[in-house]
Amino acid sequence: MVRQETDVTLRRCTQCGGHVHGGAPACAVCRVLVDGVVEGAWAAFLRQWDTVAGGDQERALAGMVAAEPHRHDWRIVDAALDRLVCPDCGGRLARGPAGCPACDLAHGFRYAAIETDRPGVPPGNEHAIRVNVSVVRRPQVTSESEVLVRRLVLPLLLAGFLPTAEEAQRVSAIVKKSPPGRRARSAEEAVEALAESFSRTRRAARAAASSPTSPDTPTVTRHRSGRGRPR
């Protein structure tokens, strides 16, 4: 599965005012965009299989994907599960309430799917996107604080950022130490600081790439160390 270098640039949502994607699940605009992370891959998958959306053939294809998650990209697997009905709770498979046996089982199996980092992003970026998208799309099984942090960081991940272990721990600590009434604002401020740092680094890299260099000098040298996977 070939992907573009990054899915989005950091820009503001016209409805909630935060970075696009980061207002989900409460913001309807951001919620649609988060669903689009997997729906775009599914649409391409249907075209590959010459299958029309909405019919029995699509449901059969979704069942095939769900039965063999290790053979497919995680975005396709997540989209396939959305098209299957949970036999226990009656909702979308893997997105039901905490404690739903069939949903919990499907949710665990989905992590057998393939994760492929896009060109130009730090190793582990795709895994981080996957986890954060999963949390935002199934918030009822995760703590409010974790949903808050993961939804706010998601736009940065989609733009190609990956926090170091130290950065992730610092944001988490800020949220945990903040009183309930201040928690959301504290998280937003901490993530905004990460976004500003990421934007500066990206601008500097682009400037270096466009500057004249000698034939023996690499245009851009990227050093990445201490990158941690969020889960």
Buried (B, 14 or more C-beta within 10 A) or exposed (E): EEBEEBBBEBEEBEEBEBBBBBBBBEBEBBBEBBBEBBBBBBEBBBEEEEBEEEEEBBBEBBBEBBEEBEEBBBBBBBBBBBBBEBEBBEBBBBBBBEEBEBBBBBBEBBBEBBBEBBEEBBEBBBBBBBBBBBBBBBBEBBEEBBBBBBBBBBBBBBBBBBBBEEBBEBBBEBBEEBEEEEBBEBBBEBBEBBBEBBBEEBEEBEEBEEEEEEEEEEEEEEEEEEBBEBE
